[in-house]
Amino acid sequence: MLMRGGTSRGPFFLDSDLPKDVEQRDKILLAVMGSPDKRQIDGLGGSNPLTSKVGIVGKGNKEGIDLNFLFAQVMVDKAVVDTTPNCGNMLAAVVPFALEVGLVKSEGSTSTFRVLTLNTGMQCDITVNTPNGIISYEGNARIDGVPGTSAPIKINFLDTAGSVCSGLLPTGNALDLIEGIELTCIDNGMPMVLMRAVDFGRTGYESVSQMNADIELKKRIEDIRIKAGQLMGLGDVINKTYPKMCLISAPKDGGSIATRCFIPHVCHDAIGVLAAVTVGTACVLDGSITHGIAKVPSGNTKAISVEHPTGEFTVELEVDPNNSQSVTKAELLRTARLIMRGEVMICDNS
């Protein structure tokens, strides 16, 4: 099934329909998406990282887990399938897909299921609308980056700190220095490096096309990304899709912070779900790069509005009242939709 999850899109498969052998599975996924080819002209990919994603779903096999989810980021112009990081956008389509194919049954007018993301071991509770026992995609919920409105999908992340890295602040510091640039290395669902746009001589409000055409900027960011990867315990990240790199600046449209994110070499039209959670977390941590830039509300429960090129993304974070460096809850709203169902034909060009 081809599904939209949040601001991403891609085919979803039952895990039982794909080979268990990872090499063979990845070969099939590359063929499905039409990679490597910058246009992905011979597959389902949309020549953009946001539309070159795959979801693989199965029944949960651990106590308390309803569904297992494996996310695959298929590189557009490289023969690489990366199943290391999470994707909160595609996560929004997991329960709708599972209901469509009968992996789970609805519980009433709304249905909540616990999903284990196999990539990192992250768990979350996902609630969807199921009037008359059927998954509904119609509603009044709107998210920036997606036209129109849809039924709301609520995602409550249960434990995201150190999803790929050793902890929330994998270097042990809220602030580090690489190549003369102050930055925060952080992982609350997505390994990220946050830097002030002004330190690169940029405003942070440039358009996506301007950012992607800025070869000098992208080279500096990539040089820092490679070194940050080592500091974060991620090893050689040259051929990895993480850490994501994010330029931050003061909010411009009434939000908490403005962002320009790279995943990892292309400037994102919006911001990923877990990237927004991670950026929002940095905003509430003492001493991070966001200090003096982000506008953060008071109280233990904080709604952080992350501005991005096509709108904003609000994350609700709950801070431990006894430890200001600990975020105990992250909740957000997404939407999803089934676009089509059928068979995908692949060919072997190797």
PADRENDO-609413 format. One record per residue (C-alpha): residue number from 0; residue in one letter; chain; x, y, z. Coordinates in nm, 2 decimals. Example, Ala and Ser with C-alpha at 12.3 -4.5 7.8 and 13.67 -1.06 7.14 Angstrom:
residues 2
   nr  rest  kette       x       y       z
    0     A      A    1.23   -0.45    0.78
    1     S      A    1.37   -0.11    0.71
This chain:
residues 350
   nr  rest  kette       x       y       z
    0     M      A    0.00    0.00    0.00
    1     L      A    0.13    0.35   -0.09
    2     M      A    0.06    0.57    0.21
    3     R      A    0.13    0.92    0.32
    4     G      A    0.25    0.95    0.68
    5     G      A    0.27    1.31    0.80
    6     T      A    0.48    1.50    0.54
    7     S      A    0.64    1.19    0.40
    8     R      A    0.52    0.92    0.16
    9     G      A    0.61    0.57    0.06
   10     P      A    0.50    0.20    0.02
   11     F      A    0.41   -0.01    0.32
   12     F      A    0.47   -0.38    0.33
   13     L      A    0.38   -0.67    0.56
   14     D      A    0.71   -0.80    0.70
   15     S      A    0.60   -1.15    0.60
   16     D      A    0.59   -1.04    0.23
   17     L      A    0.95   -0.95    0.22
   18     P      A    1.26   -1.17    0.23
   19     K      A    1.42   -1.22    0.58
   20     D      A    1.76   -1.19    0.42
   21     V      A    1.86   -0.83    0.46
   22     E      A    2.07   -0.80    0.15
   23     Q      A    1.79   -0.95   -0.06
   24     R      A    1.53   -0.74    0.10
   25     D      A    1.73   -0.42    0.04
   26     K      A    1.78   -0.51   -0.32
   27     I      A    1.41   -0.54   -0.36
   28     L      A    1.34   -0.21   -0.19
   29     L      A    1.59   -0.03   -0.41
   30     A      A    1.42   -0.17   -0.71
   31     V      A    1.08   -0.07   -0.58
   32     M      A    1.18    0.29   -0.53
   33     G      A    1.39    0.31   -0.85
   34     S      A    1.72    0.38   -0.67
   35     P      A    2.00    0.47   -0.74
   36     D      A    1.87    0.74   -0.98
   37     K      A    1.83    1.11   -0.90
   38     R      A    1.48    1.10   -1.07
   39     Q      A    1.39    0.75   -0.95
   40     I      A    1.22    0.73   -1.29
   41     D      A    1.19    0.35   -1.28
   42     G      A    1.03    0.32   -0.94
   43     L      A    0.79    0.46   -0.69
   44     G      A    1.03    0.71   -0.54
   45     G      A    0.96    1.08   -0.58
   46     S      A    1.33    1.20   -0.62
   47     N      A    1.33    1.35   -0.28
   48     P      A    1.42    1.20    0.06
   49     L      A    1.07    1.26    0.19
   50     T      A    0.92    1.05   -0.08
   51     S      A    1.18    0.78   -0.08
   52     K      A    1.08    0.60    0.24
   53     V      A    0.94    0.25    0.31
   54     G      A    0.74    0.11    0.60
   55     I      A    0.75   -0.26    0.70
   56     V      A    0.49   -0.37    0.96
   57     G      A    0.42   -0.69    1.15
   58     K      A    0.25   -0.82    1.46
   59     G      A    0.42   -0.74    1.79
   60     N      A    0.60   -1.04    1.94
   61     K      A    0.68   -0.89    2.28
   62     E      A    0.44   -0.85    2.58
   63     G      A    0.24   -0.52    2.55
   64     I      A    0.35   -0.45    2.19
   65     D      A    0.07   -0.46    1.93
   66     L      A    0.28   -0.38    1.62
   67     N      A    0.64   -0.39    1.51
   68     F      A    0.75   -0.12    1.26
   69     L      A    1.07   -0.11    1.07
   70     F      A    1.14    0.21    0.88
   71     A      A    1.37    0.22    0.58
   72     Q      A    1.52    0.54    0.43
   73     V      A    1.61    0.45    0.07
   74     M      A    1.87    0.69   -0.07
   75     V      A    1.77    0.85   -0.39
   76     D      A    2.10    0.85   -0.59
   77     K      A    2.29    0.58   -0.39
   78     A      A    2.23    0.21   -0.36
   79     V      A    2.18    0.25    0.02
   80     V      A    1.89    0.14    0.24
   81     D      A    1.93    0.28    0.59
   82     T      A    1.73    0.12    0.87
   83     T      A    1.92    0.28    1.15
   84     P      A    1.72    0.60    1.23
   85     N      A    1.35    0.64    1.31
   86     C      A    1.09    0.84    1.11
   87     G      A    0.80    0.99    1.30
   88     N      A    0.61    1.09    0.99
   89     M      A    0.59    0.74    0.84
   90     L      A    0.52    0.62    1.19
   91     A      A    0.18    0.80    1.17
   92     A      A    0.07    0.56    0.89
   93     V      A    0.16    0.24    1.08
   94     V      A   -0.17    0.19    1.26
   95     P      A   -0.39    0.29    0.96
   96     F      A   -0.19    0.03    0.75
   97     A      A   -0.23   -0.24    1.01
   98     L      A   -0.60   -0.18    1.03
   99     E      A   -0.63   -0.18    0.65
  100     V      A   -0.47   -0.52    0.63
  101     G      A   -0.62   -0.68    0.94
  102     L      A   -0.32   -0.70    1.16
  103     V      A   -0.52   -0.54    1.44
  104     K      A   -0.89   -0.48    1.51
  105     S      A   -1.05   -0.15    1.60
  106     E      A   -1.15   -0.09    1.97
  107     G      A   -1.44    0.16    1.93
  108     S      A   -1.47    0.51    1.79
  109     T      A   -1.10    0.56    1.86
  110     S      A   -0.83    0.29    1.87
  111     T      A   -0.50    0.30    2.05
  112     F      A   -0.21    0.06    1.98
  113     R      A    0.14    0.04    2.11
  114     V      A    0.40    0.03    1.84
  115     L      A    0.77   -0.08    1.87
  116     T      A    1.00    0.08    1.62
  117     L      A    1.26   -0.19    1.55
  118     N      A    1.51    0.06    1.42
  119     T      A    1.59    0.19    1.77
  120     G      A    1.37    0.01    2.02
  121     M      A    1.15    0.32    2.06
  122     Q      A    0.79    0.26    2.18
  123     C      A    0.49    0.49    2.13
  124     D      A    0.11    0.48    2.17
  125     I      A   -0.07    0.58    1.85
  126     T      A   -0.44    0.68    1.86
  127     V      A   -0.66    0.69    1.54
  128     N      A   -1.02    0.75    1.46
  129     T      A   -1.22    0.43    1.39
  130     P      A   -1.59    0.52    1.37
  131     N      A   -1.81    0.21    1.31
  132     G      A   -1.49    0.01    1.35
  133     I      A   -1.33    0.14    1.03
  134     I      A   -1.02    0.35    1.00
  135     S      A   -1.12    0.70    0.89
  136     Y      A   -0.89    0.95    0.71
  137     E      A   -1.15    1.23    0.71
  138     G      A   -1.14    1.51    0.97
  139     N      A   -1.05    1.87    1.05
  140     A      A   -0.69    1.82    1.16
  141     R      A   -0.43    2.02    0.96
  142     I      A   -0.06    1.99    0.95
  143     D      A    0.17    2.23    0.77
  144     G      A    0.33    2.08    0.46
  145     V      A    0.02    1.88    0.37
  146     P      A   -0.27    2.03    0.17
  147     G      A   -0.63    2.01    0.31
  148     T      A   -0.74    1.84    0.64
  149     S      A   -0.76    1.49    0.77
  150     A      A   -0.84    1.28    1.07
  151     P      A   -0.61    1.35    1.36
  152     I      A   -0.35    1.08    1.46
  153     K      A   -0.20    1.13    1.81
  154     I      A    0.14    0.99    1.88
  155     N      A    0.27    0.97    2.24
  156     F      A    0.64    0.88    2.25
  157     L      A    0.72    0.68    2.56
  158     D      A    1.10    0.69    2.56
  159     T      A    1.30    0.87    2.29
  160     A      A    1.61    0.99    2.47
  161     G      A    1.92    0.83    2.31
  162     S      A    1.73    0.66    2.02
  163     V      A    2.05    0.59    1.83
  164     C      A    2.32    0.75    2.04
  165     S      A    2.42    0.66    2.40
  166     G      A    2.20    0.92    2.55
  167     L      A    2.01    1.25    2.52
  168     L      A    2.34    1.45    2.50
  169     P      A    2.58    1.19    2.35
  170     T      A    2.89    1.41    2.39
  171     G      A    2.81    1.47    2.76
  172     N      A    2.78    1.84    2.69
  173     A      A    2.49    2.08    2.61
  174     L      A    2.73    2.28    2.40
  175     D      A    3.03    2.17    2.19
  176     L      A    3.27    2.35    1.95
  177     I      A    3.36    2.20    1.61
  178     E      A    3.56    2.40    1.35
  179     G      A    3.50    2.72    1.54
  180     I      A    3.12    2.67    1.54
  181     E      A    2.92    2.63    1.87
  182     L      A    2.66    2.36    1.85
  183     T      A    2.45    2.12    2.04
  184     C      A    2.46    1.74    1.97
  185     I      A    2.14    1.59    2.08
  186     D      A    1.92    1.28    2.03
  187     N      A    1.57    1.27    2.16
  188     G      A    1.43    1.05    1.89
  189     M      A    1.66    1.17    1.61
  190     P      A    2.04    1.23    1.63
  191     M      A    2.08    1.60    1.54
  192     V      A    2.34    1.88    1.54
  193     L      A    2.19    2.22    1.60
  194     M      A    2.38    2.54    1.50
  195     R      A    2.31    2.91    1.49
  196     A      A    2.25    3.02    1.13
  197     V      A    2.41    3.36    1.20
  198     D      A    2.74    3.18    1.28
  199     F      A    2.75    3.08    0.91
  200     G      A    2.67    3.43    0.80
  201     R      A    2.32    3.33    0.71
  202     T      A    1.98    3.46    0.85
  203     G      A    1.82    3.12    0.89
  204     Y      A    1.52    3.25    0.70
  205     E      A    1.65    3.17    0.35
  206     S      A    1.43    2.96    0.12
  207     V      A    1.48    2.59    0.07
  208     S      A    1.60    2.66   -0.29
  209     Q      A    1.85    2.92   -0.16
  210     M      A    1.98    2.67    0.10
  211     N      A    2.02    2.39   -0.15
  212     A      A    2.20    2.62   -0.40
  213     D      A    2.44    2.73   -0.13
  214     I      A    2.73    2.49   -0.21
  215     E      A    2.97    2.67    0.03
  216     L      A    2.73    2.64    0.32
  217     K      A    2.65    2.27    0.25
  218     K      A    3.02    2.18    0.24
  219     R      A    3.08    2.34    0.58
  220     I      A    2.78    2.17    0.73
  221     E      A    2.89    1.83    0.59
  222     D      A    3.25    1.88    0.73
  223     I      A    3.10    1.95    1.07
  224     R      A    2.85    1.66    1.04
  225     I      A    3.13    1.41    0.98
  226     K      A    3.32    1.53    1.29
  227     A      A    3.01    1.55    1.50
  228     G      A    2.92    1.19    1.41
  229     Q      A    3.25    1.08    1.57
  230     L      A    3.19    1.29    1.88
  231     M      A    2.84    1.15    1.91
  232     G      A    2.97    0.79    1.90
  233     L      A    2.81    0.73    1.56
  234     G      A    3.14    0.64    1.38
  235     D      A    3.19    0.72    1.01
  236     V      A    2.86    0.89    0.90
  237     I      A    2.97    0.98    0.55
  238     N      A    2.72    0.72    0.40
  239     K      A    2.46    0.75    0.68
  240     T      A    2.15    0.96    0.68
  241     Y      A    2.22    1.09    1.03
  242     P      A    2.29    1.30    1.23
  243     K      A    2.05    1.55    1.07
  244     M      A    2.19    1.90    1.06
  245     C      A    1.98    2.20    1.17
  246     L      A    2.04    2.57    1.15
  247     I      A    1.84    2.77    1.41
  248     S      A    1.74    3.13    1.44
  249     A      A    1.49    3.34    1.64
  250     P      A    1.12    3.27    1.56
  251     K      A    0.98    3.49    1.29
  252     D      A    0.61    3.40    1.28
  253     G      A    0.51    3.37    1.65
  254     G      A    0.66    3.03    1.72
  255     S      A    0.93    2.92    1.96
  256     I      A    1.23    2.88    1.72
  257     A      A    1.30    2.89    1.34
  258     T      A    1.47    2.60    1.17
  259     R      A    1.63    2.50    0.84
  260     C      A    1.70    2.12    0.85
  261     F      A    1.92    1.91    0.62
  262     I      A    1.85    1.54    0.59
  263     P      A    2.15    1.51    0.57
  264     H      A    2.26    1.70    0.25
  265     V      A    1.92    1.83    0.12
  266     C      A    1.74    2.12    0.30
  267     H      A    1.41    1.99    0.42
  268     D      A    1.08    2.16    0.30
  269     A      A    0.94    2.10    0.65
  270     I      A    1.08    1.92    0.95
  271     G      A    1.06    1.56    1.05
  272     V      A    0.85    1.45    1.35
  273     L      A    1.14    1.33    1.56
  274     A      A    1.35    1.61    1.44
  275     A      A    1.09    1.85    1.58
  276     V      A    1.08    1.66    1.91
  277     T      A    1.46    1.68    1.93
  278     V      A    1.47    2.05    1.84
  279     G      A    1.20    2.12    2.09
  280     T      A    1.39    1.93    2.36
  281     A      A    1.70    2.14    2.30
  282     C      A    1.48    2.45    2.35
  283     V      A    1.40    2.34    2.71
  284     L      A    1.75    2.23    2.81
  285     D      A    1.97    2.47    3.00
  286     G      A    2.28    2.57    2.82
  287     S      A    2.20    2.44    2.47
  288     I      A    2.26    2.64    2.15
  289     T      A    1.90    2.76    2.16
  290     H      A    1.96    2.97    2.47
  291     G      A    1.88    3.33    2.41
  292     I      A    1.71    3.24    2.07
  293     A      A    1.41    3.02    2.15
  294     K      A    1.10    3.16    2.31
  295     V      A    0.99    2.90    2.57
  296     P      A    0.67    2.91    2.77
  297     S      A    0.68    2.86    3.15
  298     G      A    0.55    2.56    3.34
  299     N      A    0.64    2.19    3.33
  300     T      A    0.43    2.12    3.02
  301     K      A    0.55    2.32    2.73
  302     A      A    0.41    2.36    2.38
  303     I      A    0.71    2.43    2.16
  304     S      A    0.63    2.56    1.81
  305     V      A    0.91    2.48    1.57
  306     E      A    0.89    2.70    1.26
  307     H      A    1.01    2.55    0.93
  308     P      A    1.00    2.66    0.56
  309     T      A    0.64    2.56    0.50
  310     G      A    0.49    2.64    0.84
  311     E      A    0.52    2.52    1.20
  312     F      A    0.52    2.20    1.40
  313     T      A    0.40    2.21    1.76
  314     V      A    0.54    1.95    2.01
  315     E      A    0.41    1.92    2.36
  316     L      A    0.69    1.84    2.60
  317     E      A    0.67    1.75    2.97
  318     V      A    0.97    1.84    3.18
  319     D      A    1.06    1.66    3.50
  320     P      A    1.00    1.92    3.78
  321     N      A    1.29    1.77    3.97
  322     N      A    1.53    1.77    3.68
  323     S      A    1.52    2.05    3.42
  324     Q      A    1.75    1.84    3.19
  325     S      A    1.50    1.56    3.16
  326     V      A    1.20    1.55    2.92
  327     T      A    0.95    1.28    3.04
  328     K      A    0.69    1.30    2.77
  329     A      A    0.66    1.41    2.40
  330     E      A    0.32    1.42    2.23
  331     L      A    0.22    1.54    1.89
  332     L      A   -0.04    1.53    1.62
  333     R      A    0.00    1.40    1.27
  334     T      A   -0.23    1.28    0.98
  335     A      A   -0.20    1.00    0.73
  336     R      A   -0.38    0.86    0.43
  337     L      A   -0.40    0.55    0.22
  338     I      A   -0.32    0.66   -0.14
  339     M      A   -0.34    0.34   -0.33
  340     R      A   -0.32   -0.04   -0.29
  341     G      A   -0.19   -0.29   -0.54
  342     E      A    0.12   -0.47   -0.67
  343     V      A    0.46   -0.31   -0.75
  344     M      A    0.65   -0.46   -1.04
  345     I      A    1.03   -0.46   -1.01
  346     C      A    1.31   -0.55   -1.24
  347     D      A    1.67   -0.66   -1.18
  348     N      A    1.91   -0.43   -1.35
  349     S      A    2.22   -0.54   -1.16
